[in-house]
Amino acid sequence: MLQMNLIKKLKTSYQIKLSNNHRFLCHTMGSKTIVFDSSSWEKIAELSKPKDPGYTQFSQNDNYLYIKRTIGAFCVYDTEGFQLVKTLKSNKKYGFVEGDFVVTNTPFLILDTLKTKNGQQLALINIDKGEHRILTEFEDSTTTLINYNQYIKNANSYLFTLSYENHEGYRVNKIVKVKDPLNTGSIKVMENSEIWHWKSVIYCSSYNTYIVVDNYEVFILDGQFEEILKTVCLSEQDYPDHLGYFQHLHQSNDGRYIILTYSQTVLILRYDDLKPIVVEKIRYACFGEFSSDDLFLLIGTWENGYILENNLR
């Protein structure tokens, strides 16, 4: 697969995550989350709560595993014995929305999107105390959405996409960059005059650029998110087996490669010229990421998950 050595084959894997110290690997299935010891690839925990896991994050010190339900609620497990230690659900004041989230470096303090009386807003949530603080005041609209894209480690910042319908009825996207969640003045909103909409966006620390994907188009923009430096269109005519619909965007830690996951195909592009160097048809693909040290490639599908030895280094 992808011309790489298969280390471990898993069952259904909507999302696959390695802990920061690479000691644990977890993957989400339809009704549970499975945890492996990455040194032996033996299963060490089968977590039945929540019953429909959507997104997972390890705390920055790897002491806890956070699991968010697809419909909005959190379960927190310690990683010593994988015992459930905290839960938090939506209430009358606010509601969690489907989507990924941020675990800050403060224990039990997360950054996530909440549905409030003023629409979707970014908020700091204390899972231990069940308290929250709204950080943004985006215009109230039933069409407004906020999605988490990426943690930028070297800048200690978090990247979100703000999406809404403008007065003409067109959906418009903007980048929301949060430098310090504890300081409301550290939130920066950026937009581009040429690219109004995208499926995903990430920041490339190696080259101080942004990578934007809108269906089959890939753009590289400068660090101010103003100038388009490179672009490529992955024409369906060049892929007669059909790429499928876009699912996930990720980049290797060294910045050299971009992995694009479509529902029928996984592609790896070389950053320098956006040329596809690996293309493989993978049915029901939904997730593809490099590990933080670029040693592994993690591929998730509705049927299986795959841990591959990255040979592109």
MIDRENSE-365448 format. One line per 4 residues: number of its first residue (from 1); their letters; for each residue z, x, y of C-alpha. Coordinates in nm, 2 decimals. Layout:
<recs>
NUM) A) Z:X:Y; ...
</recs>
This chain:
<recs>
1) MLQM) 0.00:0.00:0.00; -0.10:0.13:0.34; -0.18:0.46:0.16; 0.19:0.53:0.14
5) NLIK) 0.44:0.58:-0.14; 0.64:0.27:-0.23; 1.01:0.34:-0.23; 1.15:-0.02:-0.29
9) KLKT) 1.00:-0.36:-0.34; 1.20:-0.66:-0.23; 1.18:-1.03:-0.26; 1.09:-1.25:0.03
13) SYQI) 1.16:-1.06:0.35; 1.12:-1.23:0.69; 1.29:-0.94:0.86; 1.41:-0.60:0.74
17) KLSN) 1.66:-0.38:0.93; 1.82:-0.04:0.87; 2.16:0.04:1.01; 2.16:0.30:1.29
21) NHRF) 2.31:0.56:1.05; 2.06:0.45:0.78; 2.34:0.38:0.54; 2.26:0.01:0.49
25) LCHT) 1.94:-0.19:0.47; 1.93:-0.57:0.50; 1.66:-0.83:0.47; 1.65:-1.20:0.53
29) MGSK) 1.53:-1.46:0.28; 1.50:-1.83:0.32; 1.87:-1.91:0.25; 2.06:-1.57:0.25
33) TIVF) 2.07:-1.21:0.36; 2.07:-0.93:0.11; 2.22:-0.58:0.19; 2.14:-0.26:0.00
37) DSSS) 2.29:0.09:-0.01; 1.99:0.29:0.12; 2.10:0.61:-0.07; 2.06:0.44:-0.41
41) WEKI) 1.88:0.11:-0.31; 2.14:-0.08:-0.51; 2.23:-0.43:-0.38; 2.58:-0.43:-0.25
45) AELS) 2.61:-0.77:-0.08; 2.45:-1.11:-0.09; 2.55:-1.31:0.22; 2.51:-1.69:0.19
49) KPKD) 2.62:-1.77:0.55; 2.43:-1.86:0.75; 2.21:-2.06:0.51; 1.89:-2.01:0.71
53) PGYT) 1.91:-1.65:0.86; 1.66:-1.58:1.13; 1.75:-1.25:1.30; 1.98:-0.96:1.22
57) QFSQ) 2.13:-0.67:1.42; 2.38:-0.40:1.33; 2.63:-0.31:1.60; 2.57:0.03:1.76
61) NDNY) 2.85:0.19:1.57; 2.74:0.02:1.25; 3.08:-0.14:1.19; 2.94:-0.50:1.20
65) LYIK) 2.63:-0.69:1.09; 2.53:-0.99:1.32; 2.32:-1.26:1.17; 2.17:-1.54:1.38
69) RTIG) 2.05:-1.87:1.23; 1.70:-1.99:1.30; 1.84:-2.30:1.47; 2.12:-2.12:1.66
73) AFCV) 2.46:-2.00:1.54; 2.61:-1.66:1.46; 2.79:-1.50:1.17; 2.94:-1.16:1.20
77) YDTE) 3.03:-0.94:0.89; 3.22:-0.62:0.88; 3.03:-0.34:0.70; 3.33:-0.21:0.52
81) GFQL) 3.33:-0.48:0.26; 3.09:-0.73:0.41; 3.35:-1.00:0.48; 3.28:-1.27:0.73
85) VKTL) 3.49:-1.20:1.04; 3.35:-1.42:1.32; 3.14:-1.73:1.36; 3.01:-1.90:1.67
89) KSNK) 2.80:-2.22:1.71; 2.63:-2.41:1.99; 2.86:-2.65:2.18; 2.84:-2.91:2.46
93) KYGF) 2.82:-2.65:2.73; 2.53:-2.45:2.59; 2.30:-2.42:2.29; 2.16:-2.12:2.12
97) VEGD) 1.78:-2.11:2.09; 1.56:-1.96:1.82; 1.49:-1.60:1.88; 1.61:-1.24:1.86
101) FVVT) 1.92:-1.12:2.04; 2.10:-0.80:2.17; 2.42:-0.65:2.04; 2.57:-0.45:2.33
105) NTPF) 2.80:-0.15:2.29; 3.10:-0.37:2.36; 3.25:-0.52:2.04; 3.15:-0.89:1.99
109) LILD) 2.96:-0.90:2.32; 2.59:-1.00:2.28; 2.31:-1.07:2.52; 2.10:-1.38:2.43
113) TLKT) 1.91:-1.68:2.56; 2.10:-2.00:2.60; 1.99:-2.35:2.67; 2.19:-2.47:2.96
117) KNGQ) 2.18:-2.77:3.20; 1.96:-2.54:3.42; 1.71:-2.46:3.14; 1.69:-2.14:2.94
121) QLAL) 1.88:-1.85:3.09; 2.00:-1.51:2.98; 2.37:-1.49:2.91; 2.64:-1.26:2.79
125) INID) 2.83:-1.42:2.50; 3.17:-1.31:2.37; 3.16:-1.41:2.01; 3.53:-1.33:1.97
129) KGEH) 3.65:-1.56:2.25; 3.37:-1.81:2.25; 3.30:-1.74:2.62; 2.98:-1.68:2.81
133) RILT) 2.85:-1.58:3.15; 2.50:-1.68:3.27; 2.31:-1.38:3.42; 2.00:-1.54:3.55
137) EFED) 1.89:-1.83:3.77; 1.53:-1.89:3.66; 1.38:-2.21:3.78; 1.47:-2.51:3.57
141) STTT) 1.18:-2.61:3.36; 1.13:-2.77:3.02; 0.85:-2.52:2.96; 1.05:-2.20:3.03
145) LINY) 1.11:-1.97:2.74; 1.28:-1.63:2.72; 1.22:-1.40:2.42; 1.38:-1.07:2.34
149) NQYI) 1.13:-0.79:2.28; 1.30:-0.45:2.26; 1.60:-0.22:2.32; 1.49:0.09:2.51
153) KNAN) 1.74:0.35:2.39; 1.68:0.64:2.63; 1.71:0.40:2.93; 1.98:0.19:2.78
157) SYLF) 1.78:-0.12:2.88; 1.67:-0.44:2.72; 1.32:-0.59:2.75; 1.26:-0.97:2.75
161) TLSY) 0.95:-1.19:2.81; 0.99:-1.48:3.05; 0.73:-1.75:2.99; 0.66:-2.06:3.18
165) ENHE) 0.39:-2.30:3.30; 0.27:-2.25:3.66; 0.17:-2.53:3.90; -0.18:-2.53:3.76
169) GYRV) -0.05:-2.59:3.41; -0.13:-2.24:3.28; 0.13:-2.04:3.08; 0.24:-1.72:3.26
173) NKIV) 0.44:-1.43:3.13; 0.67:-1.19:3.31; 0.87:-0.90:3.19; 1.25:-0.92:3.24
177) KVKD) 1.42:-0.58:3.21; 1.80:-0.57:3.19; 1.95:-0.23:3.27; 2.32:-0.32:3.25
181) PLNT) 2.42:-0.67:3.12; 2.76:-0.64:3.29; 2.59:-0.61:3.63; 2.37:-0.90:3.74
185) GSIK) 2.20:-0.69:4.00; 2.05:-0.47:3.73; 1.79:-0.73:3.62; 1.43:-0.65:3.72
189) VMEN) 1.13:-0.89:3.69; 0.78:-0.75:3.66; 0.44:-0.91:3.64; 0.07:-0.80:3.62
193) SEIW) -0.21:-0.94:3.83; -0.46:-0.91:3.55; -0.26:-0.99:3.23; -0.09:-1.32:3.27
197) HWKS) -0.01:-1.40:2.91; 0.08:-1.20:2.59; 0.22:-1.24:2.24; 0.44:-0.93:2.26
201) VIYC) 0.52:-0.64:2.48; 0.71:-0.31:2.43; 0.79:-0.01:2.64; 0.68:0.34:2.52
205) SSYN) 0.94:0.59:2.62; 0.73:0.89:2.50; 0.46:0.82:2.76; 0.63:0.59:3.01
209) TYIV) 0.39:0.31:2.94; 0.39:-0.05:2.83; 0.20:-0.18:2.52; 0.09:-0.54:2.54
213) VDNY) -0.07:-0.75:2.26; -0.24:-1.08:2.32; -0.38:-1.20:1.99; -0.65:-0.94:1.91
217) EVFI) -0.64:-0.75:2.24; -0.42:-0.45:2.29; -0.35:-0.30:2.63; -0.17:0.01:2.75
221) LDGQ) -0.03:-0.02:3.11; 0.15:0.23:3.33; 0.52:0.25:3.38; 0.51:0.02:3.67
225) FEEI) 0.33:-0.24:3.47; 0.05:-0.25:3.73; -0.25:-0.05:3.60; -0.43:-0.10:3.27
229) LKTV) -0.49:0.25:3.13; -0.65:0.16:2.79; -0.76:-0.15:2.60; -0.91:-0.24:2.27
233) CLSE) -1.03:-0.57:2.12; -0.98:-0.60:1.74; -1.28:-0.82:1.71; -1.28:-1.06:1.41
237) QDYP) -1.64:-0.96:1.35; -1.51:-0.61:1.26; -1.26:-0.76:1.01; -1.45:-1.02:0.81
241) DHLG) -1.15:-1.08:0.58; -0.98:-1.24:0.88; -0.68:-1.08:1.04; -0.48:-1.40:1.06
245) YFQH) -0.25:-1.48:1.35; -0.03:-1.23:1.54; 0.32:-1.18:1.41; 0.49:-0.85:1.52
249) LHQS) 0.44:-0.54:1.73; 0.62:-0.21:1.69; 0.57:0.17:1.76; 0.68:0.48:1.58
253) NDGR) 0.97:0.66:1.74; 0.76:0.96:1.83; 0.52:0.73:2.01; 0.21:0.84:1.81
257) YIIL) 0.14:0.52:1.62; 0.14:0.14:1.69; 0.18:-0.10:1.40; 0.04:-0.46:1.44
261) TYSQ) 0.13:-0.73:1.19; -0.09:-1.03:1.15; -0.04:-1.30:0.89; -0.32:-1.16:0.67
265) TVLI) -0.35:-0.79:0.77; -0.13:-0.50:0.88; -0.29:-0.24:1.11; -0.17:0.10:1.23
269) LRYD) -0.34:0.22:1.55; -0.33:0.57:1.69; -0.17:0.56:2.04; -0.40:0.82:2.20
273) DLKP) -0.72:0.62:2.16; -0.60:0.29:2.01; -0.82:0.35:1.70; -0.72:0.18:1.38
277) IVVE) -0.64:0.45:1.12; -0.48:0.23:0.86; -0.59:-0.13:0.78; -0.47:-0.33:0.48
281) KIRY) -0.49:-0.69:0.38; -0.14:-0.81:0.31; -0.10:-1.18:0.24; 0.16:-1.37:0.44
285) ACFG) 0.27:-1.06:0.64; 0.53:-1.14:0.91; 0.71:-0.81:0.99; 0.63:-0.44:1.02
289) EFSS) 0.83:-0.16:1.17; 0.89:0.21:1.15; 1.25:0.32:1.09; 1.42:0.49:1.38
293) DDLF) 1.36:0.84:1.24; 1.00:0.75:1.13; 1.08:0.83:0.77; 1.01:0.48:0.64
297) LLIG) 0.78:0.19:0.71; 0.93:-0.15:0.66; 0.69:-0.44:0.58; 0.80:-0.80:0.54
301) TWEN) 0.61:-1.09:0.40; 0.68:-1.45:0.30; 0.66:-1.33:-0.07; 0.79:-0.97:-0.07
305) GYIL) 0.93:-0.69:0.13; 0.83:-0.32:0.10; 1.00:0.00:0.19; 0.73:0.27:0.22
309) ENNL) 0.75:0.65:0.27; 0.58:0.72:0.60; 0.31:0.99:0.55; 0.18:0.98:0.91
313) R) 0.44:1.22:1.04
</recs>
